[in-house]
Amino acid sequence: MIHSMTGFDLSEFDNLSWELRSVNHRYLELNFKLPEDCRHLEAALKTRAKAQLTRGKIDCALRRTIATQSQLAVDQGLIQNLLNAIKGVEDESKRVMNINGLDLLKWPGVLTSELSRPVDEDILTHFDTALDRFCQTRAREGDATRLGILEKLTHLDATLTALKQATPDIIQRAQARLTNRFEALDLAADSERIHQEIVLLTSKADVGEEIERIDAHMTEVQRCLAEGGPVGRRLDFLMQELNREANTLSSKAIAVESTFGAVDMKVAIEQMREQIQNLE
């Protein structure tokens, strides 16, 4: 299955919530925002994430969802110890220190919530659940992108088929125009010279090799889409090759039909490339 690099999931449990979101990135970049008393779990969480993700900038945030009516507890013993320490500093420095109550409350451990923190295993388990749902979101978006690319491939194949069928007639008309110009100008050119010019024109207008390579690249794109997995990089390379061949077609165009066909193909390739930028 093909996965998109963008996704989102939000899940709540006990008094905590996991929020996972991702955007496009060349590599896998994991960013975790955890409460201070949960930072020791970051290594285990990254291991779990790397097992399911290969590309994208992933932001994972674990937040407390404490209700407004919940009670906060103040550690009176710790405050008394802090006051005693401040008193000691005053006695030693012979200076009176202005004590700010808010600064005391900011001291780690002074102000705590009566809500208990879940055990580590619960946090990891709920992260696995959120990660599974997050990957499902990316899979749904990836499948929608795959269908969009297949639609563009169908359009590209139709354009290529029309150009392939029109090429012999385009070359024949160009040869006829060249012969008529020689005759209209009444140039004293021998038949061998005229034949050489026609061969040169035919060689320049022949796009059979480019059409074959484009057809081969399209077949490989379809194979990658059917195979699934992290194929974003390979598809991006194939889009570069398709665009290069389309540019060659455009440079060899000797008729309006060829030019319009090459431009139409380049537009479809660029649209596919933009969609592929979002694939893992």
Helices and strands as residue ranges (DSSP letters): E 7-13, E 16-23, E 28-33, G 36-41, H 42-50, E 56-64, E 72-74, H 76-93, H 101-106, E 111-113, H 120-185, H 191-205, H 208-227, H 232-252, H 256-276
